[in-house]
Amino acid sequence: MYLRILNFKFPNELAKKSVIALTRNTTQDQFKNGLLMRLHADVSQNISVAVLLWRSKKDFEEVYNVFGSKFIAEMKELGTIVTINEGPAEVDKAKEIDYSKFNEL
């Protein structure tokens, strides 16, 4: 599996709302192409973090070529500072996990 962590620092509330809406819209297409899970957290008034878990680096790269570079460019146009960390991931989950409380797109 492959993990990407995106840190967004927004210049204002409008940019923040725009980025969150855009990520939810693109996530639906990404789920069809190898994205397994997306986690989002507002860690302060102007900072959000998105964690994306991909089936493989190859799947991520294929989707990035279609969606990712455009997405990052749009974020920068809004004045958002984007910091990205990524790498191979090992994932463990509890046997008893209840996915019914997760949003489904």
Contacts in CASP RR format, 6 or more apart in sequence:
PFRMAT RR
TARGET T0000
AUTHOR 0000-0000-0000
METHOD contacts of the structure
MODEL  1
MYLRILNFKFPNELAKKSVIALTRNTTQDQFKNGLLMRLHADVSQNISVA
VLLWRSKKDFEEVYNVFGSKFIAEMKELGTIVTINEGPAEVDKAKEIDYS
KFNEL
1 36 0 8 1.000
1 53 0 8 1.000
1 54 0 8 1.000
1 55 0 8 1.000
1 56 0 8 1.000
1 88 0 8 1.000
1 89 0 8 1.000
1 90 0 8 1.000
1 91 0 8 1.000
2 53 0 8 1.000
2 54 0 8 1.000
2 55 0 8 1.000
2 56 0 8 1.000
2 57 0 8 1.000
2 59 0 8 1.000
2 60 0 8 1.000
2 86 0 8 1.000
2 87 0 8 1.000
2 88 0 8 1.000
2 89 0 8 1.000
3 51 0 8 1.000
3 52 0 8 1.000
3 53 0 8 1.000
3 54 0 8 1.000
3 86 0 8 1.000
3 87 0 8 1.000
3 88 0 8 1.000
3 89 0 8 1.000
4 51 0 8 1.000
4 52 0 8 1.000
4 54 0 8 1.000
4 60 0 8 1.000
4 84 0 8 1.000
4 85 0 8 1.000
4 86 0 8 1.000
4 87 0 8 1.000
5 49 0 8 1.000
5 50 0 8 1.000
5 51 0 8 1.000
5 52 0 8 1.000
5 84 0 8 1.000
5 85 0 8 1.000
5 86 0 8 1.000
6 49 0 8 1.000
6 50 0 8 1.000
6 51 0 8 1.000
6 52 0 8 1.000
6 82 0 8 1.000
6 83 0 8 1.000
6 84 0 8 1.000
7 47 0 8 1.000
7 48 0 8 1.000
7 49 0 8 1.000
7 82 0 8 1.000
7 83 0 8 1.000
7 84 0 8 1.000
7 85 0 8 1.000
8 16 0 8 1.000
8 19 0 8 1.000
8 47 0 8 1.000
8 48 0 8 1.000
8 49 0 8 1.000
8 50 0 8 1.000
8 75 0 8 1.000
8 80 0 8 1.000
8 81 0 8 1.000
8 82 0 8 1.000
9 46 0 8 1.000
9 47 0 8 1.000
9 80 0 8 1.000
9 81 0 8 1.000
9 83 0 8 1.000
10 16 0 8 1.000
10 19 0 8 1.000
10 46 0 8 1.000
10 47 0 8 1.000
10 48 0 8 1.000
10 78 0 8 1.000
10 79 0 8 1.000
10 80 0 8 1.000
11 46 0 8 1.000
11 78 0 8 1.000
11 79 0 8 1.000
11 80 0 8 1.000
12 46 0 8 1.000
15 78 0 8 1.000
15 79 0 8 1.000
15 80 0 8 1.000
16 46 0 8 1.000
16 48 0 8 1.000
18 78 0 8 1.000
19 48 0 8 1.000
19 75 0 8 1.000
19 78 0 8 1.000
19 80 0 8 1.000
20 40 0 8 1.000
20 48 0 8 1.000
22 71 0 8 1.000
22 74 0 8 1.000
23 38 0 8 1.000
23 40 0 8 1.000
23 50 0 8 1.000
23 71 0 8 1.000
24 105 0 8 1.000
26 67 0 8 1.000
26 68 0 8 1.000
26 71 0 8 1.000
27 35 0 8 1.000
27 38 0 8 1.000
27 105 0 8 1.000
28 105 0 8 1.000
29 63 0 8 1.000
29 67 0 8 1.000
30 38 0 8 1.000
30 52 0 8 1.000
30 63 0 8 1.000
30 67 0 8 1.000
31 105 0 8 1.000
33 59 0 8 1.000
33 62 0 8 1.000
33 63 0 8 1.000
34 54 0 8 1.000
34 55 0 8 1.000
34 56 0 8 1.000
34 59 0 8 1.000
34 60 0 8 1.000
34 63 0 8 1.000
35 52 0 8 1.000
35 53 0 8 1.000
35 54 0 8 1.000
35 55 0 8 1.000
35 59 0 8 1.000
35 63 0 8 1.000
36 53 0 8 1.000
36 54 0 8 1.000
36 55 0 8 1.000
37 51 0 8 1.000
37 52 0 8 1.000
37 53 0 8 1.000
38 50 0 8 1.000
38 51 0 8 1.000
38 52 0 8 1.000
38 53 0 8 1.000
39 50 0 8 1.000
39 51 0 8 1.000
40 48 0 8 1.000
40 49 0 8 1.000
40 50 0 8 1.000
40 51 0 8 1.000
41 48 0 8 1.000
41 49 0 8 1.000
42 48 0 8 1.000
43 49 0 8 1.000
52 60 0 8 1.000
53 89 0 8 1.000
53 91 0 8 1.000
54 60 0 8 1.000
54 63 0 8 1.000
57 87 0 8 1.000
57 88 0 8 1.000
60 86 0 8 1.000
72 82 0 8 1.000
75 82 0 8 1.000
76 82 0 8 1.000
END
